[in-house]
Amino acid sequence: MRKTVLASALLASFVAAPAVSFAEDAAPAAPAFTSNVTLASEYIYRGIGQTNRKPAIQGGFDYAHSSGLYVGTWASN
């Protein structure tokens, strides 16, 4: 039984292994500006409810430059 589990785990690791990617494979450029929005049933920070058991809307904006500069902001009601 133990050998069967070990063999199937080893086989699964080979099957699930990702394909190797090389630097010459140019990936499409990521967009410079991204945003996100979330609707949550309640905003809890460090175990304390911040919205008095009411829904919370949250969102953020991010900017990534090709030089590596990254700036982002996030807010919640």
N, CA, C and O atoms as a MOPAC input file, in Angstrom:
PM7 MOZYME 1SCF
protein

 N      0.82600 1    -1.19500 1     0.00000 1
 C      0.00000 1     0.00000 1     0.00000 1
 C      0.86800 1     1.25600 1     0.00000 1
 O      0.60700 1     2.20100 1    -0.74400 1
 N      1.89900 1     1.25600 1     0.83900 1
 C      2.76000 1     2.43300 1     0.94700 1
 C      3.49900 1     2.69400 1    -0.37200 1
 O      3.65800 1     3.84400 1    -0.78000 1
 N      3.94600 1     1.63000 1    -1.02800 1
 C      4.64300 1     1.79200 1    -2.30300 1
 C      3.70400 1     2.32700 1    -3.37400 1
 O      4.12000 1     3.10600 1    -4.23100 1
 N      2.45100 1     1.91900 1    -3.33200 1
 C      1.46900 1     2.38900 1    -4.30500 1
 C      1.22300 1     3.88700 1    -4.14200 1
 O      1.15100 1     4.61700 1    -5.13000 1
 N      1.09400 1     4.34100 1    -2.90000 1
 C      0.87100 1     5.76700 1    -2.64100 1
 C      2.08300 1     6.57500 1    -3.08400 1
 O      1.93900 1     7.62600 1    -3.71000 1
 N      3.27400 1     6.08700 1    -2.76200 1
 C      4.49700 1     6.77700 1    -3.15900 1
 C      4.63900 1     6.83200 1    -4.67900 1
 O      5.00400 1     7.86700 1    -5.23600 1
 N      4.34900 1     5.71800 1    -5.34500 1
 C      4.45300 1     5.67700 1    -6.80400 1
 C      3.43600 1     6.60600 1    -7.45600 1
 O      3.76500 1     7.28100 1    -8.43100 1
 N      2.20600 1     6.65800 1    -6.94000 1
 C      1.20500 1     7.54400 1    -7.53800 1
 C      1.52700 1     9.00800 1    -7.26000 1
 O      1.24200 1     9.86000 1    -8.10100 1
 N      2.10900 1     9.32300 1    -6.11000 1
 C      2.51300 1    10.70300 1    -5.83500 1
 C      3.64700 1    11.12400 1    -6.76000 1
 O      3.66500 1    12.25300 1    -7.25000 1
 N      4.59000 1    10.22200 1    -7.00000 1
 C      5.69800 1    10.51400 1    -7.90600 1
 C      5.20300 1    10.69700 1    -9.33600 1
 O      5.65200 1    11.60400 1   -10.03700 1
 N      4.29200 1     9.85300 1    -9.76700 1
 C      3.72400 1     9.96300 1   -11.10600 1
 C      2.93700 1    11.26900 1   -11.25500 1
 O      3.02800 1    11.93600 1   -12.28500 1
 N      2.17500 1    11.62600 1   -10.23600 1
 C      1.39600 1    12.86400 1   -10.29900 1
 C      2.29300 1    14.08200 1   -10.37600 1
 O      1.94300 1    15.05900 1   -11.03800 1
 N      3.44800 1    14.04900 1    -9.71300 1
 C      4.35200 1    15.20300 1    -9.77300 1
 C      4.93300 1    15.38200 1   -11.17300 1
 O      5.16700 1    16.51200 1   -11.60000 1
 N      5.16600 1    14.29300 1   -11.88900 1
 C      5.65800 1    14.41700 1   -13.26300 1
 C      4.56900 1    14.88800 1   -14.21500 1
 O      4.83000 1    15.66800 1   -15.13200 1
 N      3.36700 1    14.42100 1   -14.00000 1
 C      2.26400 1    14.79400 1   -14.87600 1
 C      1.88500 1    16.25800 1   -14.66400 1
 O      1.56600 1    16.95900 1   -15.62400 1
 N      1.91900 1    16.72700 1   -13.41200 1
 C      1.49800 1    18.08800 1   -13.09300 1
 C      2.61700 1    19.11100 1   -13.23500 1
 O      2.39000 1    20.30000 1   -13.01300 1
 N      3.81700 1    18.67600 1   -13.60000 1
 C      4.94100 1    19.60600 1   -13.71100 1
 C      4.68900 1    20.60000 1   -14.84600 1
 O      4.26800 1    20.20500 1   -15.93300 1
 N      4.94300 1    21.88300 1   -14.59800 1
 C      4.72000 1    22.87500 1   -15.65600 1
 C      5.77500 1    22.76800 1   -16.75200 1
 O      6.87700 1    22.27000 1   -16.52400 1
 N      5.42800 1    23.23400 1   -17.91700 1
 C      6.36500 1    23.23100 1   -19.03800 1
 C      7.45400 1    24.26700 1   -18.79600 1
 O      7.20300 1    25.30800 1   -18.19000 1
 N      8.64600 1    23.98400 1   -19.26300 1
 C      9.77200 1    24.89600 1   -19.08900 1
 C      9.62700 1    26.05300 1   -20.06800 1
 O      9.30400 1    25.84800 1   -21.23800 1
 N      9.86400 1    27.25600 1   -19.59000 1
 C      9.76900 1    28.43700 1   -20.42800 1
 C     11.14600 1    29.07600 1   -20.54400 1
 O     11.90500 1    29.09800 1   -19.57400 1
 N     11.46700 1    29.58700 1   -21.70400 1
 C     12.75500 1    30.21400 1   -21.93100 1
 C     12.58600 1    31.71500 1   -22.13100 1
 O     11.50300 1    32.18200 1   -22.48400 1
 N     13.64200 1    32.45600 1   -21.90800 1
 C     13.59200 1    33.91100 1   -22.00700 1
 C     13.26200 1    34.38200 1   -23.41800 1
 O     12.70300 1    35.46500 1   -23.59000 1
 N     13.59700 1    33.59200 1   -24.42000 1
 C     13.30700 1    34.00200 1   -25.79700 1
 C     11.81300 1    34.01100 1   -26.08800 1
 O     11.36600 1    34.69800 1   -27.00700 1
 N     11.03600 1    33.25400 1   -25.31400 1
 C      9.58800 1    33.23500 1   -25.50500 1
 C      9.02500 1    34.52400 1   -24.93400 1
 O      8.79900 1    34.63200 1   -23.72900 1
 N      8.80300 1    35.49100 1   -25.79200 1
 C      8.34800 1    36.80100 1   -25.33800 1
 C      6.90200 1    36.71800 1   -24.87800 1
 O      6.00800 1    36.37100 1   -25.65100 1
 N      6.68800 1    37.03900 1   -23.62300 1
 C      5.33600 1    37.07000 1   -23.07300 1
 C      4.70900 1    38.41900 1   -23.40900 1
 O      5.41100 1    39.42600 1   -23.49800 1
 N      3.40800 1    38.44300 1   -23.59400 1
 C      2.77400 1    39.73200 1   -23.86900 1
 C      2.95700 1    40.67700 1   -22.68800 1
 O      2.94500 1    40.24900 1   -21.53400 1
 N      3.12500 1    41.94400 1   -22.97900 1
 C      3.35500 1    42.93900 1   -21.93600 1
 C      2.10300 1    43.10600 1   -21.08100 1
 O      0.98200 1    43.15800 1   -21.58600 1
 N      2.32800 1    43.18900 1   -19.78600 1
 C      1.20400 1    43.38600 1   -18.86500 1
 C      0.73000 1    44.83500 1   -18.96800 1
 O      1.53300 1    45.73000 1   -19.23200 1
 N     -0.54500 1    45.06900 1   -18.76400 1
 C     -1.03700 1    46.44200 1   -18.82500 1
 C     -0.42000 1    47.28400 1   -17.71400 1
 O     -0.15400 1    46.77400 1   -16.62500 1
 N     -0.19200 1    48.56000 1   -17.97800 1
 C      0.44800 1    49.44200 1   -17.00800 1
 C     -0.48900 1    49.73900 1   -15.84200 1
 O     -0.04600 1    49.77500 1   -14.69400 1
 N     -1.76500 1    49.95000 1   -16.11100 1
 C     -2.72800 1    50.23500 1   -15.05600 1
 C     -3.64200 1    49.03200 1   -14.85300 1
 O     -4.14100 1    48.45800 1   -15.82000 1
 N     -3.86000 1    48.65400 1   -13.60300 1
 C     -4.82200 1    47.61300 1   -13.27300 1
 C     -5.68700 1    48.10400 1   -12.11700 1
 O     -5.29900 1    49.00200 1   -11.37000 1
 N     -6.85200 1    47.50700 1   -11.98800 1
 C     -7.75000 1    47.89200 1   -10.89900 1
 C     -8.49000 1    46.66500 1   -10.40100 1
 O     -8.55100 1    45.64100 1   -11.08200 1
 N     -9.05400 1    46.77700 1    -9.20400 1
 C     -9.83500 1    45.68200 1    -8.64400 1
 C    -10.93900 1    46.24600 1    -7.77200 1
 O    -10.79300 1    47.31500 1    -7.17800 1
 N    -12.04400 1    45.52000 1    -7.70000 1
 C    -13.19400 1    45.91600 1    -6.88300 1
 C    -13.71200 1    44.66500 1    -6.18500 1
 O    -13.79300 1    43.59600 1    -6.78800 1
 N    -14.06300 1    44.80800 1    -4.90300 1
 C    -14.59000 1    43.69700 1    -4.12900 1
 C    -15.82000 1    44.15400 1    -3.36700 1
 O    -15.85200 1    45.25900 1    -2.82600 1
 N    -16.83000 1    43.30100 1    -3.32700 1
 C    -17.99400 1    43.52800 1    -2.48000 1
 C    -17.96600 1    42.42800 1    -1.43100 1
 O    -18.06800 1    41.24600 1    -1.76000 1
 N    -17.82800 1    42.81800 1    -0.16200 1
 C    -17.71300 1    41.85100 1     0.93500 1
 C    -18.89100 1    41.98700 1     1.88100 1
 O    -19.47800 1    43.06200 1     2.00300 1
 N    -19.23500 1    40.89500 1     2.55200 1
 C    -20.36100 1    40.93900 1     3.48200 1
 C    -20.04100 1    41.78400 1     4.71400 1
 O    -20.94100 1    42.39200 1     5.29500 1
 N    -18.76500 1    41.82800 1     5.12000 1
 C    -18.33000 1    42.69000 1     6.22100 1
 C    -16.81800 1    42.82100 1     6.14000 1
 O    -16.12600 1    41.86200 1     5.79900 1
 N    -16.30400 1    44.00200 1     6.45100 1
 C    -14.86100 1    44.22600 1     6.45900 1
 C    -14.35400 1    44.00100 1     7.87300 1
 O    -14.73200 1    44.71600 1     8.80100 1
 N    -13.48900 1    42.99300 1     8.03100 1
 C    -12.93000 1    42.66500 1     9.33400 1
 C    -11.42800 1    42.88400 1     9.27700 1
 O    -10.74900 1    42.33600 1     8.40800 1
 N    -10.90700 1    43.68400 1    10.20100 1
 C     -9.48200 1    43.96700 1    10.28300 1
 C     -8.98500 1    43.52100 1    11.64200 1
 O     -9.44900 1    44.01200 1    12.67100 1
 N     -8.04100 1    42.59000 1    11.64800 1
 C     -7.47500 1    42.03200 1    12.87200 1
 C     -8.54300 1    41.51300 1    13.82100 1
 O     -8.44800 1    41.69200 1    15.03500 1
 N     -9.55400 1    40.87100 1    13.26200 1
 C    -10.58200 1    40.24500 1    14.06100 1
 C    -11.68000 1    41.16400 1    14.54600 1
 O    -12.56800 1    40.72400 1    15.27600 1
 N    -11.64600 1    42.42700 1    14.16100 1
 C    -12.65200 1    43.39100 1    14.60700 1
 C    -13.42100 1    43.88100 1    13.38600 1
 O    -12.82600 1    44.35500 1    12.41800 1
 N    -14.75500 1    43.76200 1    13.43600 1
 C    -15.59100 1    44.22900 1    12.33900 1
 C    -15.50800 1    45.73800 1    12.19700 1
 O    -15.67000 1    46.46600 1    13.17700 1
 N    -15.25800 1    46.21400 1    10.98500 1
 C    -15.08600 1    47.64400 1    10.74400 1
 C    -16.31900 1    48.29500 1    10.13900 1
 O    -16.41200 1    49.52200 1    10.10600 1
 N    -17.26800 1    47.49700 1     9.65900 1
 C    -18.43500 1    48.07000 1     8.98900 1
 C    -19.73400 1    47.78000 1     9.73500 1
 O    -20.81800 1    47.88200 1     9.16200 1
 N    -19.62300 1    47.41500 1    11.02900 1
 C    -20.79400 1    47.21300 1    11.87200 1
 C    -21.77800 1    46.20500 1    11.25900 1
 O    -22.98500 1    46.44200 1    11.22100 1
 N    -21.23400 1    45.07900 1    10.78000 1
 C    -22.01100 1    43.98700 1    10.16600 1
 C    -22.79200 1    44.41500 1     8.92700 1
 O    -23.84600 1    43.85600 1     8.62500 1
 N    -22.28000 1    45.38700 1     8.23200 1
 C    -22.89400 1    45.83200 1     6.97200 1
 C    -21.91700 1    45.53800 1     5.83300 1
 O    -20.72200 1    45.36200 1     6.07100 1
 N    -22.42300 1    45.48400 1     4.59400 1
 C    -21.52700 1    45.20100 1     3.45600 1
 C    -20.44300 1    46.25700 1     3.29100 1
 O    -20.59700 1    47.41200 1     3.68800 1
 N    -19.35600 1    45.82200 1     2.69800 1
 C    -18.23900 1    46.72500 1     2.42900 1
 C    -17.89500 1    46.65300 1     0.95200 1
 O    -17.91000 1    45.57900 1     0.35100 1
 N    -17.58900 1    47.79800 1     0.37700 1
 C    -17.08100 1    47.84000 1    -0.99200 1
 C    -15.62500 1    48.28100 1    -0.91100 1
 O    -15.28800 1    49.24900 1    -0.22900 1
 N    -14.77800 1    47.55400 1    -1.61600 1
 C    -13.34400 1    47.80200 1    -1.55800 1
 C    -12.80500 1    47.87400 1    -2.97100 1
 O    -13.34400 1    47.24900 1    -3.88400 1
 N    -11.75100 1    48.62900 1    -3.14700 1
 C    -11.17000 1    48.73300 1    -4.47400 1
 C     -9.75500 1    49.24600 1    -4.43200 1
 O     -9.30200 1    49.79700 1    -3.42900 1
 N     -9.06300 1    49.05700 1    -5.53900 1
 C     -7.68900 1    49.50200 1    -5.61800 1
 C     -7.26200 1    49.76200 1    -7.04400 1
 O     -7.86500 1    49.26600 1    -7.99600 1
 N     -6.20800 1    50.55300 1    -7.17200 1
 C     -5.58300 1    50.85600 1    -8.45800 1
 C     -4.09600 1    50.59900 1    -8.33800 1
 O     -3.49500 1    50.88500 1    -7.30300 1
 N     -3.49800 1    50.05900 1    -9.39300 1
 C     -2.07000 1    49.76900 1    -9.41500 1
 C     -1.47100 1    50.26800 1   -10.72800 1
 O     -2.12100 1    50.26000 1   -11.77300 1
 N     -0.21700 1    50.70000 1   -10.64200 1
 C      0.52700 1    51.10700 1   -11.83500 1
 C      1.87500 1    50.39200 1   -11.80100 1
 O      2.58700 1    50.44700 1   -10.79800 1
 N      2.22100 1    49.72600 1   -12.89200 1
 C      3.50400 1    49.04100 1   -13.00600 1
 C      4.23800 1    49.57200 1   -14.23400 1
 O      3.70700 1    49.53200 1   -15.34400 1
 N      5.44100 1    50.06300 1   -14.03700 1
 C      6.26400 1    50.59500 1   -15.12400 1
 C      7.25000 1    49.52100 1   -15.57200 1
 O      7.61200 1    48.64700 1   -14.78500 1
 N      7.68100 1    49.57800 1   -16.81000 1
 C      8.60400 1    48.57300 1   -17.34200 1
 C      9.96100 1    48.60200 1   -16.63700 1
 O     10.69900 1    47.61900 1   -16.70400 1
 N     10.30600 1    49.69600 1   -15.96900 1
 C     11.57500 1    49.78000 1   -15.23800 1
 C     11.53300 1    49.01300 1   -13.92200 1
 O     12.56900 1    48.80300 1   -13.29000 1
 N     10.33100 1    48.59000 1   -13.50400 1
 C     10.20300 1    47.87000 1   -12.24600 1
 C      9.49300 1    48.67900 1   -11.17600 1
 O      9.17400 1    48.14800 1   -10.11200 1
 N      9.23900 1    49.95200 1   -11.43700 1
 C      8.52000 1    50.79600 1   -10.49000 1
 C      7.08100 1    50.30500 1   -10.37400 1
 O      6.42300 1    50.03600 1   -11.37900 1
 N      6.60700 1    50.19400 1    -9.15200 1
 C      5.24900 1    49.71000 1    -8.90500 1
 C      4.62100 1    50.57800 1    -7.82300 1
 O      5.20100 1    50.75800 1    -6.75200 1
 N      3.44200 1    51.11300 1    -8.09700 1
 C      2.71300 1    51.94000 1    -7.14400 1
 C      1.27400 1    51.44400 1    -7.09200 1
 O      0.66300 1    51.17800 1    -8.12700 1
 N      0.73800 1    51.32100 1    -5.88300 1
 C     -0.63500 1    50.85200 1    -5.75000 1
 C     -1.31600 1    51.49000 1    -4.57100 1
 O     -0.66700 1    51.94300 1    -3.62900 1
 N     -2.63900 1    51.52200 1    -4.63000 1
 C     -3.44300 1    52.03300 1    -3.52600 1
 C     -4.65500 1    51.14400 1    -3.35700 1
 O     -5.09400 1    50.49200 1    -4.30500 1
 N     -5.19200 1    51.11800 1    -2.15900 1
 C     -6.33500 1    50.27800 1    -1.84900 1
 C     -7.18800 1    51.01900 1    -0.82200 1
 O     -6.65100 1    51.71800 1     0.03600 1
 N     -8.50100 1    50.87400 1    -0.89900 1
 C     -9.39900 1    51.56200 1     0.03400 1
 C    -10.62900 1    50.71300 1     0.29700 1
 O    -10.99800 1    49.86400 1    -0.51400 1
 N    -11.25500 1    50.95000 1     1.43200 1
 C    -12.49200 1    50.27500 1     1.80400 1
 C    -13.36500 1    51.26200 1     2.56400 1
 O    -12.85900 1    52.18400 1     3.20300 1
 N    -14.69300 1    51.06500 1     2.49100 1
 C    -15.54300 1    51.98300 1     3.23600 1
 C    -15.53800 1    51.65700 1     4.71600 1
 O    -16.20400 1    52.33400 1     5.49900 1

